[in-house]
């Protein structure tokens, strides 16, 4: 499984999510977006209908009955009813068993939560790609050593 972390600049989380969803949809990739907070899913559902007057991302949110038909599924449950290959996590709680249902996992979080998220993701440091967005919107790949320095332990 491929895992990538995206640290969005302050105030840009929803815009980053939309760009990731547009890219996935235009590539024919089915996506499940997960947050354990049902209010977050409801707000995201509303945002995807209104983020741009001329844009449309076909999606549905839990508990819709047509989940299997949706290229983008928004949920607060650890489920994959649309047979998505990409999972976008908006919360880094322990979702390891859930993550295994997907080929790719994106961890998306705001700059304000980066320190706590980095600690949570430190265990995945061997395989995780980490991207950080600048306030200007530019992306840079961060080296794992900068995020999680290797500490040498001396044995006596």
C-alpha positions as CSV (number, residue, x, y, z in Angstrom):
1,X,0.0,0.0,0.0
2,X,1.3,3.5,-0.9
3,X,0.9,6.1,1.8
4,X,1.3,9.9,1.4
5,X,0.9,12.7,3.8
6,X,-0.3,16.2,2.7
7,X,0.2,19.0,5.2
8,X,-2.0,21.9,3.9
9,X,-1.1,25.5,4.5
10,X,-3.3,27.4,6.9
11,X,-6.9,27.9,5.6
12,X,-6.3,25.7,2.5
13,X,-7.4,22.2,3.6
14,X,-10.7,22.1,1.7
15,X,-9.1,23.5,-1.5
16,X,-6.3,20.9,-1.3
17,X,-8.9,18.2,-0.8
18,X,-10.9,19.4,-3.9
19,X,-7.7,19.3,-6.0
20,X,-6.9,15.8,-4.9
21,X,-10.5,14.7,-5.6
22,X,-10.6,16.4,-9.0
23,X,-7.3,14.7,-10.0
24,X,-8.5,11.3,-8.8
25,X,-11.9,11.6,-10.5
26,X,-10.4,12.8,-13.8
27,X,-8.0,9.8,-13.7
28,X,-10.9,7.4,-13.1
29,X,-9.9,6.6,-9.5
30,X,-12.6,5.9,-7.0
31,X,-12.1,7.6,-3.6
32,X,-13.4,7.2,-0.1
33,X,-13.0,10.2,2.1
34,X,-13.1,9.4,5.9
35,X,-13.5,11.5,9.0
36,X,-14.9,10.1,12.2
37,X,-16.7,13.4,12.7
38,X,-20.1,13.3,11.0
39,X,-20.4,17.1,11.1
40,X,-17.2,17.3,9.1
41,X,-18.6,14.9,6.5
42,X,-21.8,16.9,6.2
43,X,-19.9,20.2,5.8
44,X,-17.6,18.6,3.2
45,X,-20.6,17.2,1.3
46,X,-22.1,20.8,1.2
47,X,-18.7,22.3,0.2
48,X,-18.4,19.9,-2.8
49,X,-21.7,21.1,-4.1
50,X,-20.9,24.8,-3.8
51,X,-17.1,25.2,-4.0
52,X,-17.2,26.5,-7.6
53,X,-20.2,27.5,-9.7
54,X,-19.0,25.8,-12.9
55,X,-17.5,22.6,-11.3
56,X,-19.0,19.3,-10.4
57,X,-17.6,16.4,-8.5
58,X,-20.0,13.5,-8.4
59,X,-20.2,12.2,-4.8
60,X,-22.5,11.1,-2.0
61,X,-22.2,11.1,1.7
62,X,-23.0,8.4,4.3
63,X,-25.8,7.3,4.9
64,X,-26.8,7.5,1.2
65,X,-28.2,4.3,-0.2
66,X,-26.4,4.6,-3.6
67,X,-22.9,4.4,-2.2
68,X,-21.8,1.7,-4.5
69,X,-22.4,3.9,-7.5
70,X,-20.4,6.9,-6.3
71,X,-16.9,7.7,-7.6
72,X,-16.4,9.7,-4.4
73,X,-17.8,8.5,-1.1
74,X,-17.7,10.7,2.0
75,X,-18.1,8.8,5.3
76,X,-17.7,8.8,9.0
77,X,-17.6,4.9,9.0
78,X,-14.8,2.6,8.2
79,X,-16.3,1.3,5.0
80,X,-15.6,1.0,1.3
81,X,-19.0,0.5,-0.4
82,X,-17.9,2.1,-3.6
83,X,-14.9,-0.2,-4.0
84,X,-12.5,2.7,-3.9
85,X,-8.8,2.2,-4.4
86,X,-7.8,5.5,-2.7
87,X,-8.6,6.5,0.9
88,X,-8.2,10.1,2.0
89,X,-8.1,10.3,5.8
90,X,-9.0,13.6,7.4
91,X,-8.1,12.2,10.8
92,X,-5.1,10.2,11.7
93,X,-6.6,8.1,14.5
94,X,-5.8,4.4,14.4
95,X,-7.3,3.3,11.1
96,X,-4.7,0.7,10.2
97,X,-7.1,-2.2,9.5
98,X,-9.4,0.1,7.5
99,X,-6.4,1.4,5.5
100,X,-5.7,-2.1,4.2
101,X,-8.8,-2.1,2.1
102,X,-7.2,0.4,-0.2
103,X,-4.2,0.5,-2.6
104,X,-3.4,4.1,-1.7
105,X,-3.9,6.1,1.5
106,X,-3.6,9.9,1.7
107,X,-3.4,11.6,5.1
108,X,-4.6,15.1,4.7
109,X,-4.4,17.6,7.6
110,X,-4.0,21.3,8.2
111,X,-0.7,23.0,9.2
112,X,-2.1,23.7,12.6
113,X,-2.3,20.0,13.4
114,X,1.0,19.0,11.8
115,X,3.0,18.4,15.0
116,X,0.5,16.0,16.5
117,X,0.0,14.3,13.1
118,X,3.7,13.9,12.6
119,X,4.0,12.0,15.9
120,X,1.1,9.7,14.9
121,X,2.7,9.1,11.4
122,X,6.2,8.6,12.7
123,X,5.6,4.8,12.8
124,X,5.0,4.9,9.1
125,X,8.2,6.8,8.4
126,X,9.8,4.0,6.4
127,X,7.3,4.1,3.6
128,X,5.5,7.4,3.9
129,X,5.9,10.3,1.5
130,X,5.4,13.7,3.1
131,X,4.4,16.8,1.3
132,X,4.1,20.3,2.9
133,X,2.3,23.2,1.3
134,X,3.7,26.7,1.8
135,X,1.4,29.7,2.6
136,X,1.8,30.6,-1.1
137,X,0.4,27.2,-2.2
138,X,3.7,25.7,-3.4
139,X,4.4,22.0,-2.4
140,X,7.7,20.6,-1.2
141,X,8.6,17.1,-0.4
142,X,10.0,16.8,3.1
143,X,12.7,14.3,3.9
144,X,11.9,11.9,6.7
145,X,15.1,12.8,8.6
146,X,13.8,16.4,8.9
147,X,10.4,15.2,10.3
148,X,11.6,12.4,12.5
149,X,15.3,12.6,13.2
150,X,17.1,9.3,13.7
151,X,18.2,9.1,17.3
152,X,21.3,7.0,18.0
153,X,21.1,5.1,21.2
154,X,24.3,4.1,23.0
155,X,24.3,0.9,24.9
156,X,26.5,0.7,28.0
